[in-house]
Amino acid sequence: MTRTRRERRVRRQPNLSWLKMPFQQVTHPVPPYEWASEEKLDKIHDASMWILENVGMAFMDPQALDIWERAGAKVDHKDQRVWIDQGLVMEQVDHAPDHFTWHARNPAYNVNIGGNHLAFNPLSGMPYLLDATGSRRPSNLNDFTNFAKLAHRMPFFHLAGGPFVEPQEIPVSHRHLERMRVMLTTTDKAIRDVAHGYIIPEDEVAMTKIAFGGTLPGPTIGGTVNVTSPLRLDDRMIGGIITYARHGQVTFNTPFIMAGATSPATMAAALAQQNAEALGAIALGQLVNPGAPVIYGGFTQNVDMRSGSPAFGGPEGAWGMLVGAQLARRYGLPFRASGSLTNAKVPDAQAAYESQWTMWPAILAHTNLVMHSVGWLDGGLTASFEKFIIDSECLAMFFHFLNDFAVDDDALGLEYIKEVGIGGHHFGTAHTLERYENAFYEPGLSDRQGYDPWVELGSRNAISRATDIYQNLLDSYERPAMDMALQDELNEFVERRKEELRGVDLYA
């Protein structure tokens, strides 16, 4: 057999060991890593309350201003500023649940959010795609659909919802309809989309109701609400908060703080401002519907002082996640952070080490929902199928790692240690033979063969192997079952709304 034929054989038959892993809710075997002392947390809390009381927040929407005014806050309608005293904001935050179930179309994929549970969501919102040739191009609906298929197939994604990438060829007025149609039919896992304005969330809730047979069993759709730091919620984000809260759906209230740019250039100030902004957004939703499910979002990074760009994958971002999670636990709220963040433009060594500098802190912090867990490049501007697969290898190892290992008489195997004695090996003992197939983590991407076999099979690196894996997963994808009547109703809704929204400003 020639080398070329061997290479072709390898390319047709990548290792898909990940698919043997069961879908499971991940819990931590050890307590969370507590980075900041109680004294430091108290000072950050007090500072954030001072910000809300003395500086206030801008809520750039008349409905929100009226809601705050009725609640007793000091409101300046002209400047759209609200000053919130500590008692009012904490009273509302106390209404928010400390955990909830995120329902999937297939109940086997329901996800617990909060407490000691950990959930992973793939990439989200990238406008560009880095293809296998190394060229960057605008992303499209086919890319979006392929990411949805991969997220459905991989057992370690608890949410298979986007927006993975922006389908830029679709008009903005009905882009959300196409995204939702893909997600609701391509997967039966839990999904999410964007919480922008009043029209988009209403359509998303209506489409989800159709897919669920007419009624929602509880939280089934959610979206990110980004505070425009410093201290401003615009009308798009407020529309998402109010609409989702009214329907009892999920918002991830996430300040986008870049220390040195949108906050002072210290992590203490950045975290105090993050806390004020997150709690202000959460409190608004609770004023609309006490008990609506929310997630405290942390996305505090620093800027690179030379370029002015966000600096992902460094120690400051790790501090932000670890202490952000502590603050969320202080208020009894689920916590959202991000993994696999990097400024690297391609899936190279920089992408690997920066991604791990975000994923490990997210895990140690007991993050309840890890956003952007795979596929992120170029500061969040670019998605990559290869990076999706490379990051997935890391997620699979985290699953194995967090499942811990047994320490009992059978696992210790003392009789076999005595049997083999000093020297020798354990390859042939009954203890090993009973376990050799499942004893250890089996990589799906990593190459562990010797140098000569590796050369003989083409000297292929992780990126080329990742290409094989994602293409194989797409080739073997099977769409989950959905009642044809519901599909027809969903399609009719999409086509009707596309006509109704043609040329409409979704955010007017």
C-alpha positions, 0 to 999 in steps of 0.5 A: 500500500502506498503512503498516499493510499494510507493517508486516504485511509486515515482521512476517511477513518478518524478516531471518533472516540468522543461519540462513545461518551454519554451526554451527562450533566457535569458536577464538580468533585471538589469545592470551588477555588476561592481566590479572593478573601471575604474582606476583598469581596466585601470591599468589591460589593460595597464599591459596586453599591456605591457606584449604583447609588452615587453614579447610577446607570443609564437605562436607555428605554422609556419602559425601563425608566418607568419601571424603575420610577414605579419601584422607587428609584431616582430617575432622570428621564432626560439623561436616562439615568437611574440611581439605585439604592442598595436596599432596592437592588438587593431586594430584587436580586434576592428574587432571582432563583439560585438554580433552574432547569433549562428544558430541551426539546428532548427531555433527556437533554434537559440541563441544570443551571446553577449550584454545583453544575457545569454546562458548556455552550459552543462558540457564539456570534462570530462574523467571519470563518477561517476555512481549512485553507487558512482564508478568512471569509464572511460566515453564512447560514451553511456555516451556522447549520454545520456548527449546529450539527456538530454541537448536536453530535458532540456529547459534551455540549449541554446547549447546542444553540448559537448564534454560532456565527452570523449568517451574513447573507441573510437580511438582518430583518429576518436573520433571527428567524433563520437561525432559530429554524435551524436550531429548532430542527437541527438539534433537540438539545437546549438552545439559545439565541440573542436577546436583542430588542422586543421583536426578536425575543418575541419571535424566538419565544413564539417559535420555541412554543411551536417546536415544543407543541404549543406551550413551554415547560419552563425556561427553554430559550435564553440570550446574552444581555451585554451592558455597554460599559461603562454603566449603560444598558441600551434599548436593544439589551433592555428589550431583551431583558423585559421580553424574556423576563415576561415570558420566564425565559433566561438572560445572561446579564453580562457587562463587557468590561475591558480594564483600562478602557471601559473601566479603570485600569485595575482589576479591583475597579473592573470587578466592582463596576462589573458587579454594579452593572450585572446586578443593575441589569438583573434587578430590572428583570426581577422588577418585571417578573420576580423569579425569572431565571437569570445568570450573572455574567462575567466577561471582565478582561483587560486591554492591551495598552499598546494596541487598545485591543482586548487581551484574551487568555491572560492572568487578568481574565483569570482573576475576573472569572475566579472572583466573578464566580465568588460574587455570583455565589455571594448573591445566590446566582448562577454564573456565566463565564467564557472558555477558549478565548484567544487573540490568535488568528489561527489555531496555533500554539498561541490559541492553545495556551490562551484558550487554556488560560481561560478554560482552566479558571472557568472550571476552577471557578465552578462556572455554571455556564461556560460560553464560547467553549470551543471554536473562538479565534481573533478576539471573537471575530473569527470562528474555525471548525478546526479550533472547534475540534481542537477545543473539543478534545480539551472539553472531553478531557475535562469531562473525564477529569471531573468524573474523578477516579475511584479509590477502593480495594478493587481500584488499588489492586494490591493483590496484583501488585503482590503478584507482579512483585518487583520488576515485571509488568502489569500488561497481562494481569487479570486486573489490567485485562478487565480494564484495558478498553476503558481504563483511561481517557482515549483521545479523539484528536491527539496523536500518540503513535511513534515518530516513524508511524506518524511520518509513514501516515503523512506527518499530519498535524492537529489541524489537518486531523481536526479537519477530518474529524469535523467533516466525518461528523458532518457526513454522518450527522442524522437529524433528530426526529420532529413531528412533521406538523410542527415543522410545517407550522414552524416553517409557516411562521418563519415565512409569514414573519419574514414578509411582515418584517421585510424592511422593518427596523427591529430596534425602533 
